């Protein structure tokens, strides 16, 4: 399962780079799905989930600032803004799995 998740994240990064230069229909939806697949391996890895959440927030807030870099800024901003969709998809799945894991753990205690 880890290999599938890693391949999904890799494909997402490749797509994020491609979409900075070429219009890809439904690119954000595809990135959300690939990120969601990549986030499936976080059920028992709380430290990995925290990294995903942090990466999603940093990319969402910081990527537009990259446009201020001369010559390459616009392309970098486009790449990292699009890559933020990948991390948002992974974060949504990670949050969902964390809730399921927590509920399951609490139900077994009772």
N, C-alpha and C positions, 0 to 999 in steps of 0.2 A: 504494500500500500504506500510506503514511503516513496518508492520510485515513481509511482503514478503521480503523487502529490508534487514531487520535485520537478517532474517533466511538465506538469501543468503550469507551475510557476515559471519555469524556463520559457515555455511557449508564450506565456503572458508577457514576459520581458521583451521577447523578440517582437511580439505584436505591438507593444508600446513603442518600440524604436521605429518600427515600420510605419506606424500611424503618424509619426511626427513628420514624415515626408510624403506619404501617400494616403489618400482618403480611403478608409476601410469601412464599409457599411456595418453598422452594429458593433463597432469596435469596443465601445464601453460595455455593452452587454456581454460580449464574448470575454472581456477581461474580468468582469464580475464573476462569470461562471468559472473561468479558469482559476481565479483567486479562491472561489469557494471550494473547488476541488483541492487546491493547494492547502486550504485551511482544514481539511478533514483529518489531518494527522496531529491535531492539537488537543485532542480530548484529554490526554493524560500528561500534557506538557504545559503547565501554567507559565513557566518562564518564556516559552516560545510564544504563547498568546500575548504576553505583555510586550514582547518585541514587535509583534504584528500591529498591535494597537498603536504603539509609539511610531512605527514607520508610517502607518496610515495618516496619523495626525501631522507628522512632520512633512510628509509629501503634500498633503492637502494645503497646509499653510505656507510651506516654504517654496514649493515649485514655481509659483508665479513670480517670485523674486528673482529667479534665475534669468528672466527675460532682460534684466538690467545689464547682464554681461555682454560686452560688445562682441559682435560677429557670431558667436555660437549660442548666445543666451536664449534666443527664441526657440531654437531646436531643443536645447536642454529643458527649457520650461515645458515644451510640448511633450517631450518624452516622460519627464517625471510627473507632470500633471496626469497624463494618461496612465502611468504606472500606479498612481494613487488609487485608481479604480481596482486594480489587481489586489492591493492591500486592503481596500474596503471590503471586497468580496470575501477575502480570507478572514477578515476580522468579524464579519457578520456570522460566518459559519463557526468561527472560534467561540464567539459569544454564545451562540445557540448550543454548541456542544458543551460549553462550560455550565450552562444552565441545566442541561439534561444530566450531566455528570453530577452536579450538586444535588439536584432533586433525587436522583437515583441513590446517591450516598445517604441522604437524609431519610429516605424511605426505608432503606435497609437497616438503619440504626433503630428505627421504631419497632 
